[in-house]
Amino acid sequence: LLREELRLAMEAEINFDYALAASHLNQRIVLAASEAILWYEYGAMLMRQGDIARAEECLREALSLDPRHAPALLAYGVLLCIRDKFADAETYFKGATEYNPEDIIAWSMLMLFYDIESRDLERRA
C-alpha cells in the first residue's frame, strides 16, 4: 500500500495536482508515521513546490526519527542554503558524508556547497 500511495503521489505531482499528491503522501505517513523516509519524501515534494516552511517541518521530523538519514540531511542542507543559512547548512552536508562515507552524492553536494559558499563570500567582500 505504501508503494502504491507513492506511485499515486508521483503521478499526481506530474499532473500538477499538488493537493492530491500531498494527500497520498499524508496517507503514507498515517500508515507508518515512524518511518523517516516517508517524512523525507513528503518534505522533498513540498520543497519542489516551493513550500519551504512545511518542507522544513517534514525534514525535521525525518531527522528526528533517523538523524543519519542521508537524503533528509542533504535536503535540509539545501533548504538552509535557500534560507541563506550557510553556517547551519554545512553541518547537515558534513553529517551526510560522515554517516555515509561511500555516498558519492553526499560528497558531491558537500563540494558544491563549499563552492557556492566561497562564491558567496567573494561576492560579499
N, C-alpha and C positions, 0 to 999 in steps of 0.2 A: 504493500500500500504506500510506503514512503517513496519508493521509486516512481510509482505511478503519479503521485502528487507532484513530485519534482518534474516529471515529464510534462504534466499539465501546466505547471507554473512556467516552465520554459516556453511552451507553446503560447501561452497567454502573453508573456512578455514580448515574444517575437511579433505578436499581433497587436502590440501596444495597448493591451488590456491589463494595465498595471494593477488595478483593483482585484481582478480575478487572479493574477499571478500572486499577489500578496495573500489572498485568501487560501490558495493552495499551499503556500509556504507556511502560513499560520497553522493550517491543518496538520502539517508535518510536526510542528513544534508541539501541538496539543497531544499528538500521539507519542512523542518521545522528547519531552522538554529538557532532559538531562544530556542530550547529545549536542556537543559543541558544533559539530559540522552543520547541523540544521540552523542554528543561530547564525553561523558564518554565512551560509548560503542566502539566508534572508537579508542579512546585512549587506552582502555583496550586491544583491538586486537593488536594494534601496540606494546604495552608492551609485549604481548605474543610472538610476532615475533622478539622482541629484538630491535625494532626501537625506542629507548628511546627518542631521540630528538623530533621526530614527536609526540610521545605519550605525551610528556610534553606540546607541543603546544595545543593538543586537551584537555588535562585535565585542563590546564589553562583557556581555553575558556569555558569549562563546569563550572568551578568555578566562572568565571566572570559573567556567566548567572545566576548561583544559588550557592552562597557561602556556603550554608548549605547542598549541595548535598553530602550525606554521602559516597556513593560509590566512587565519584570523590575525596573527601577528603582522603579517605583511600588509593586509588590507587596513588594519588600524594605523600602521605607519603611514600609508598613503593618505588616509583620512586626516591625520595630524599634519601632513605636508599641505594638504588642501587648506587647512586652517592656519597655515604659516607658523606651525609649532615644531620647527625643525629639531630643536634640542630634545623634545619629548619623542619625536618620531624615531630618532636614532636608536633609542632604547629598544624599540619594537623590531626594527630591522636587524639590529645586532642579536637580539634574542632569537629571531628566526634562524640565524646562521649558527648560533651557539647550540640550540636544541636540535638542529637538523644540519649537521656539518656537511652532509653529502648533497644537500638540496641546492642545485645549481641556480634555480630561480631565486631563492633567498639570497645567495651570494650576488647574483646579478643585480637584484634590486638594491642591495646594500651599496654596491659600487655606483649605481645610478644615483642613489640618494646622495652619496658623497660628492658626485659630480654636480648635481643640482645645488647642493648646499654651498659648494665652493663658488659657483657662479653667482649665487645669491649674495654671498659675502663680498665678492668683487663688485657687484652692482651697487651695493650699499656703501662701498668705500669711496 
